[in-house]
Amino acid sequence: MPEPPADTRLVPLLLDPTRLRITATLIAAGEVEFGFVRDRVGLTDSALSKQLKALTTAGLIISRREPTGAARRTWIRMTPEGREQAGAHITALREISEEEG
Protein backbone atom coordinates (compact mmCIF):
# COMPACT_ATOMS: atom_id res chain seq x y z
CA MET A 1 0.00 0.00 0.00
CA PRO A 2 1.51 3.39 -0.96
CA GLU A 3 2.29 6.05 1.66
CA PRO A 4 -0.39 8.76 2.06
CA PRO A 5 0.57 12.22 0.78
CA ALA A 6 3.04 14.07 2.99
CA ASP A 7 0.62 16.82 3.99
CA THR A 8 -1.92 14.31 5.40
CA ARG A 9 0.78 12.85 7.69
CA LEU A 10 1.51 16.20 9.35
CA VAL A 11 0.42 16.45 12.97
CA PRO A 12 -1.15 19.93 13.43
CA LEU A 13 0.09 20.17 17.03
CA LEU A 14 3.69 19.65 15.84
CA LEU A 15 3.53 22.48 13.32
CA ASP A 16 4.45 24.70 16.26
CA PRO A 17 8.28 24.91 16.29
CA THR A 18 8.52 24.75 20.09
CA ARG A 19 6.46 21.56 20.35
CA LEU A 20 8.43 20.06 17.46
CA ARG A 21 11.72 20.82 19.30
CA ILE A 22 10.37 19.25 22.49
CA THR A 23 9.29 16.16 20.56
CA ALA A 24 12.62 15.89 18.73
CA THR A 25 14.44 16.12 22.07
CA LEU A 26 12.34 13.31 23.53
CA ILE A 27 12.75 11.09 20.46
CA ALA A 28 16.52 11.44 20.66
CA ALA A 29 16.85 11.15 24.44
CA GLY A 30 14.15 8.69 25.52
CA GLU A 31 12.86 9.40 29.02
CA VAL A 32 14.35 12.58 30.43
CA GLU A 33 13.92 14.90 33.37
CA PHE A 34 11.85 18.08 33.01
CA GLY A 35 14.88 20.32 33.56
CA PHE A 36 16.78 18.65 30.73
CA VAL A 37 14.00 19.43 28.26
CA ARG A 38 13.59 22.96 29.65
CA ASP A 39 17.28 23.72 29.24
CA ARG A 40 17.60 22.01 25.86
CA VAL A 41 14.61 23.82 24.36
CA GLY A 42 15.23 27.12 26.19
CA LEU A 43 11.89 27.65 27.89
CA THR A 44 10.79 28.77 31.32
CA ASP A 45 9.22 26.18 33.61
CA SER A 46 5.73 27.58 33.05
CA ALA A 47 6.13 27.78 29.25
CA LEU A 48 7.37 24.18 29.09
CA SER A 49 4.54 23.00 31.37
CA LYS A 50 2.00 24.57 29.03
CA GLN A 51 3.54 22.87 25.98
CA LEU A 52 3.78 19.52 27.77
CA LYS A 53 0.12 19.72 28.76
CA ALA A 54 -0.87 20.13 25.10
CA LEU A 55 1.33 17.20 24.04
CA THR A 56 -0.01 15.04 26.90
CA THR A 57 -3.62 15.86 26.07
CA ALA A 58 -2.96 14.78 22.47
CA GLY A 59 -1.49 11.49 23.71
CA LEU A 60 1.97 12.18 22.30
CA ILE A 61 3.85 12.15 25.62
CA ILE A 62 3.45 10.93 29.17
CA SER A 63 5.09 12.10 32.36
CA ARG A 64 5.62 10.72 35.82
CA ARG A 65 6.67 12.32 39.08
CA GLU A 66 9.28 10.76 41.27
CA PRO A 67 10.13 11.90 44.79
CA THR A 68 13.78 12.80 45.30
CA GLY A 69 14.31 13.95 48.87
CA ALA A 70 12.18 16.97 49.64
CA ALA A 71 11.57 17.70 45.96
CA ARG A 72 9.84 15.81 43.18
CA ARG A 73 11.24 15.35 39.71
CA THR A 74 9.13 15.01 36.60
CA TRP A 75 10.22 12.55 33.93
CA ILE A 76 8.88 12.84 30.39
CA ARG A 77 8.83 10.45 27.45
CA MET A 78 7.07 9.87 24.16
CA THR A 79 4.20 7.39 24.01
CA PRO A 80 4.51 4.69 21.35
CA GLU A 81 1.72 6.44 19.42
CA GLY A 82 3.44 9.79 19.86
CA ARG A 83 6.72 8.37 18.59
CA GLU A 84 4.94 6.97 15.53
CA GLN A 85 3.07 10.21 14.80
CA ALA A 86 6.17 12.37 15.30
CA GLY A 87 8.21 10.08 13.05
CA ALA A 88 5.59 10.31 10.29
CA HIS A 89 5.43 14.09 10.77
CA ILE A 90 9.21 14.49 10.47
CA THR A 91 9.33 12.22 7.40
CA ALA A 92 6.55 14.25 5.79
CA LEU A 93 8.41 17.51 6.48
CA ARG A 94 11.51 16.06 4.82
CA GLU A 95 9.54 14.95 1.78
CA ILE A 96 7.87 18.35 1.46
CA SER A 97 11.23 20.12 1.68
CA GLU A 98 12.68 17.82 -0.99
CA GLU A 99 9.74 18.54 -3.31
CA GLU A 100 10.27 22.27 -2.86
CA GLY A 101 14.03 22.25 -3.17
Number of C-alpha atoms within 10 A of each C-alpha: 3 4 7 9 11 16 12 12 18 19 16 9 14 18 12 11 10 16 18 18 16 20 24 17 19 18 17 8 13 10 15 16 15 20 16 14 21 17 12 12 17 14 15 11 13 10 12 20 14 11 16 21 14 14 20 18 10 11 14 21 21 17 18 11 12 11 9 8 7 5 7 11 14 13 17 21 23 25 16 12 12 20 18 12 17 22 17 17 22 18 15 20 17 13 15 14 10 9 8 7 6
